[in-house]
Amino acid sequence: MPYLTASKLSKTIAGQKELVDLVADRAEIDRDFDPLEEAATDRIIMCVECVLPIFNANVESTKFLIYYCDQILPHWDTIGQLKDGETLKYQILKQLTELSAHCGKLDNPSLHVVQIFDKLKHYMPLPPEDVDIDKMPNLDFSTVECLLYSFHRLARQCPDFLTADPLVLKDFRARLNYFSRGVGGCKRSLDKMTVKKDDNEKLRIAPAVLDNITALIKDLFYTTPMYKCNIQLSFKAVDKQVKVSPSRAAGPQKRHVPITFDSSNGSSTKQVRSAKGGENVKLYTRPAGNLVTISKPMIDPTLEAEAGAAGPGGEDSRGREGGDTSITSQRLRFPGHIITNFKSSHLVNKGSKPFQVFI
């Protein structure tokens, strides 16, 4: 049977549904269940165990759930009398919880829910009449977690199951209240204990079992019972350790290089850092030389007139000589301006942004 679930059929929805039908035929769920029949209980457990990973939102477990509720649960006491009967009963309950999680729409949900409800009341006793009693009854928390979860999932399809009869609701809440007190006492005892890795599995998952039961009971204690909370079953708990990807772990580490300034006028040592691509990128370094700041020049309005009056090599009306060959009279180009034959007195700073020129 496992080789079928590992085949290509399990990769498509149509193939998964076909596998479910094959397993259903192999488990003979169309027949009445007889626990005294040789290997009947083992066969159904093994078949359902193989097909459980296939069930999802598109592949429903409805037919198997109906078989468990209508055929197996009524023979509960007989199954307990078999060899390793308690182990078989717990395996059946664990499978029942997983089947209920993927169950589709039931035609008559109350007919199947009542089977789970009766078993749940068997494991959740009424509070004793003697309030001074010192002995606490033997409470099976793992069994109650499975039954309570299955009831909580299926009762969503018949929300009036508990509220239809006020006496049924009152009786059930009395059982829930008494059982929740036992859960609280067990939690207080566990808090004082140190659970080790080599301890029994039930002892290690006990805190998760108690938390799940508490969450489910809270939903059922509303004035109108609710079926909204979702829990993670204790026996389905997974390791939540997050593994670091090797590629991320071995990635380049950022290095913060301090910025330094070289006071010397000569060449400075260029700093190099490693880029993400693995190439070396040179950091910007200030060029050598003196830094001179001059403002953006503006031409005096009388510049052109004076330059024209003086002419090359002559004098203007103010007695100033033209044709000066110094640096101030050379043809200079600034961004947006071409200035010829000007002197420093013709430059007017209007508050414009300065230029940085290296000499």
C-alpha positions in Angstrom: 0.0 0.0 0.0 2.7 2.6 0.7 4.1 2.3 -2.8 0.8 3.5 -4.2 0.9 6.8 -2.2 4.5 7.3 -3.4 3.5 6.9 -7.1 2.6 9.6 -9.6 -1.1 9.1 -8.8 -0.6 11.0 -5.5 0.6 14.1 -7.4 -2.8 15.0 -8.9 -6.2 15.5 -7.3 -7.8 12.9 -9.6 -5.1 10.5 -8.7 -5.5 11.1 -5.0 -9.2 10.5 -5.2 -8.6 7.2 -7.0 -6.1 6.1 -4.3 -8.7 6.9 -1.7 -11.2 4.6 -3.5 -8.6 1.8 -3.8 -7.8 2.0 0.0 -11.5 2.1 0.8 -12.0 -1.1 -1.2 -9.0 -2.7 0.5 -10.2 -1.7 4.0 -13.7 -3.1 3.2 -15.5 -0.2 4.6 -18.7 -1.2 2.8 -19.0 -4.2 5.2 -20.0 -4.2 8.9 -17.1 -4.0 11.2 -16.5 -7.0 13.5 -13.6 -6.5 16.0 -13.5 -10.2 16.8 -12.7 -11.0 13.2 -9.0 -11.9 12.7 -6.9 -8.9 11.8 -10.0 -6.7 11.1 -8.9 -3.9 13.5 -5.3 -4.0 12.3 -6.4 -3.9 8.7 -8.5 -0.8 9.0 -5.9 1.0 11.1 -3.1 0.2 8.6 -5.2 1.2 5.5 -6.3 4.5 7.1 -2.7 5.2 8.2 -1.6 5.0 4.6 -4.2 7.2 3.2 -4.2 10.0 5.8 -1.4 12.1 4.1 -3.6 12.2 1.0 -6.6 13.9 2.6 -6.8 17.7 2.0 -9.3 20.4 1.2 -9.9 18.8 -2.3 -9.8 15.1 -1.2 -12.3 14.6 1.7 -12.3 11.8 4.3 -16.0 11.7 4.7 -16.6 8.0 3.9 -13.9 6.9 6.4 -15.2 9.2 9.1 -18.7 7.8 8.8 -17.3 4.3 9.0 -15.4 5.1 12.2 -18.4 6.8 13.8 -21.1 4.3 12.8 -19.1 1.0 12.8 -16.1 1.2 15.1 -17.1 3.4 18.0 -20.2 1.2 18.9 -17.7 -1.7 19.4 -15.5 0.4 21.7 -15.6 -1.9 24.7 -14.9 -5.0 22.6 -11.8 -3.4 21.0 -10.5 -2.7 24.5 -10.6 -6.5 25.3 -8.4 -7.4 22.4 -4.6 -7.8 22.7 -3.1 -4.4 23.1 -6.6 -3.1 23.1 -5.8 0.3 24.8 -3.1 1.0 22.2 -5.4 0.1 19.4 -8.1 2.4 20.9 -5.7 5.3 21.1 -4.5 4.8 17.5 -8.2 4.8 16.3 -8.9 8.0 18.2 -5.8 9.7 16.7 -7.0 8.7 13.2 -10.5 9.9 14.0 -9.2 13.4 14.8 -7.3 13.6 11.5 -10.3 12.3 9.6 -12.6 14.9 11.2 -10.2 17.7 10.2 -10.8 16.9 6.4 -14.4 15.8 6.6 -16.8 17.2 4.1 -20.5 18.0 4.4 -22.5 15.3 6.2 -26.0 14.5 5.2 -27.1 13.9 8.8 -24.3 15.2 11.1 -26.2 14.7 14.4 -26.4 10.9 13.7 -22.6 10.7 13.6 -21.8 13.3 16.2 -23.8 11.5 18.9 -21.5 8.5 18.7 -18.5 10.7 19.6 -20.6 12.6 22.2 -21.5 9.4 24.1 -17.8 8.3 24.3 -16.8 11.8 25.4 -19.2 11.7 28.3 -17.8 8.3 29.3 -14.3 9.8 29.7 -15.6 13.1 31.3 -17.3 12.1 34.6 -19.8 14.2 36.5 -18.6 16.0 39.6 -19.0 13.8 42.7 -21.8 14.7 45.1 -19.4 14.6 48.1 -17.5 17.9 47.8 -15.0 16.8 50.5 -13.8 13.8 48.6 -10.0 13.6 48.5 -9.6 11.1 45.6 -9.5 12.4 42.1 -10.9 10.0 39.4 -8.5 8.7 36.8 -8.7 11.2 33.9 -7.5 10.2 30.5 -6.4 13.5 29.0 -5.0 12.1 25.7 -8.3 10.3 24.9 -10.4 13.4 25.9 -8.2 15.6 23.6 -9.0 13.4 20.6 -12.7 13.0 21.3 -13.2 16.6 22.2 -11.4 17.8 19.1 -13.5 15.5 16.8 -16.7 16.6 18.5 -15.6 20.3 18.2 -15.0 19.8 14.4 -18.1 17.9 13.5 -20.5 19.8 15.7 -19.9 22.8 13.5 -22.3 21.2 11.0 -25.0 20.9 13.6 -24.6 23.9 16.0 -27.9 23.2 17.7 -26.8 19.8 18.9 -26.1 21.0 22.5 -28.6 23.8 22.6 -31.7 21.8 21.5 -32.1 20.3 24.9 -31.2 22.5 27.9 -30.7 19.5 30.2 -28.1 18.0 27.9 -26.2 21.3 27.8 -26.4 21.6 31.6 -25.1 18.1 32.1 -22.3 18.5 29.6 -21.1 21.8 31.0 -21.0 20.3 34.5 -18.7 17.6 33.1 -16.6 20.2 31.3 -16.3 22.3 34.4 -15.2 19.3 36.6 -12.7 18.1 34.0 -11.2 21.6 33.6 -10.5 21.6 37.3 -8.5 18.4 36.8 -6.7 20.0 33.9 -5.7 23.0 36.1 -4.5 20.7 38.9 -2.4 18.7 36.5 -0.9 21.8 35.0 0.2 23.1 38.4 1.8 19.7 39.1 3.7 19.8 35.7 5.0 23.3 36.4 6.8 22.0 39.4 8.4 19.1 37.4 11.4 19.2 35.1 10.7 17.2 32.0 13.8 15.7 30.4 14.3 14.4 26.9 14.5 10.8 27.9 11.2 11.0 29.8 8.1 9.2 28.6 6.6 10.7 25.4 3.2 11.3 27.1 4.9 13.3 29.8 6.7 15.5 27.3 3.6 16.3 25.3 1.4 16.7 28.4 1.5 20.5 28.4 0.3 20.7 24.8 -2.5 18.2 25.6 -3.7 20.3 28.6 -3.5 23.6 26.6 -5.6 22.1 23.8 -8.3 20.8 26.1 -8.5 24.2 27.8 -8.9 26.0 24.5 -11.7 23.7 23.4 -13.5 23.8 26.7 -13.5 27.7 26.5 -15.3 27.6 23.2 -18.0 25.3 24.6 -18.6 27.4 27.7 -20.0 30.4 25.8 -23.7 31.1 26.3 -24.2 29.7 22.8 -21.4 27.2 22.2 -18.9 28.2 19.6 -16.7 26.1 17.3 -14.1 28.6 16.1 -10.8 27.9 17.8 -8.2 25.9 15.8 -5.5 24.0 17.7 -2.5 21.9 16.8 -2.9 18.4 18.0 -0.3 17.4 20.5 0.7 14.2 18.7 1.1 16.2 15.4 3.4 18.8 16.9 6.4 19.5 14.7 9.9 20.8 15.4 9.8 24.6 15.0 13.6 25.0 14.7 14.5 27.3 11.9 17.5 26.2 9.9 19.7 28.9 8.3 20.2 28.5 4.6 23.9 27.7 3.8 24.0 30.3 1.0 22.9 33.0 3.4 25.2 31.9 6.1 28.2 32.0 3.8 27.3 35.4 2.2 29.7 38.4 2.3 29.7 40.4 5.5 29.4 44.1 5.5 32.5 46.0 6.6 32.2 49.6 7.8 35.4 51.4 6.8 36.0 54.6 8.8 36.3 57.8 6.7 39.7 59.5 7.1 41.1 62.8 5.7 44.7 63.2 4.6 46.0 66.7 5.5 48.9 66.4 3.1 48.7 68.0 -0.4 50.2 65.0 -2.0 48.4 61.8 -3.1 46.3 60.1 -0.5 45.9 56.4 0.1 42.7 55.2 -1.6 40.3 53.0 0.4 38.9 49.9 -1.2 35.8 48.0 -0.2 34.2 44.8 -1.4 31.0 45.1 -3.4 28.1 42.7 -3.4 29.2 41.3 -6.7 32.6 40.5 -5.4 34.4 43.3 -7.3 36.6 45.9 -5.7 35.1 49.4 -5.8 37.4 52.4 -5.1 36.1 55.0 -2.7 36.0 58.6 -3.8 39.2 60.5 -2.8 39.6 64.3 -2.9 41.9 65.5 -5.7 45.2 67.1 -4.6 45.5 70.9 -4.9 44.1 74.0 -3.3 40.3 74.4 -3.3 39.2 77.9 -4.5 35.6 79.0 -4.3 34.3 81.7 -6.6 30.8 82.9 -7.2 29.0 82.5 -10.4 30.0 85.7 -12.3 27.5 88.2 -13.5 28.3 90.7 -16.3 28.2 94.4 -15.5 25.6 96.0 -17.8 28.2 98.6 -18.9 30.8 96.0 -19.8 30.0 95.7 -23.5 29.7 99.5 -23.9 33.0 100.2 -22.2 34.8 97.4 -24.0 33.6 98.8 -27.3 34.5 102.4 -26.5 38.1 101.5 -25.5 38.7 99.2 -28.5 41.8 97.0 -28.6 44.8 98.7 -27.1 43.0 102.1 -26.6 41.5 104.0 -23.6 37.9 104.3 -22.7 36.1 107.5 -21.6 37.2 107.0 -18.0 40.9 106.8 -19.0 41.2 103.0 -18.5 43.4 101.2 -21.0 41.9 98.4 -23.1 43.4 95.2 -24.4 44.7 94.1 -21.0 46.7 90.8 -21.5 46.4 89.8 -17.8 44.4 86.8 -16.6 41.5 89.1 -15.9 41.2 90.2 -19.5 41.4 86.7 -21.1 38.5 84.9 -22.7 37.0 82.8 -19.9 34.0 80.4 -20.1 31.7 79.9 -17.2 28.5 77.7 -17.3 26.0 79.7 -19.4 28.3 82.8 -19.9 31.2 83.8 -22.2 33.0 86.8 -21.0 35.8 88.7 -22.9 37.9 91.7 -22.1 36.7 92.1 -18.5 38.3 93.2 -15.3 37.6 92.2 -11.7 35.6 95.4 -11.2 33.1 94.2 -13.8 32.1 91.1 -11.9 29.1 91.5 -9.7 28.2 88.8 -7.2 24.4 88.7 -7.0 24.3 86.0 -4.3 24.4 83.1 -6.7 25.7 79.7 -5.8 29.5 79.4 -5.8 31.6 77.2 -8.1 34.4 75.0 -6.8 37.5 75.3 -9.0 40.7 73.5 -8.6 43.9 75.3 -9.5 
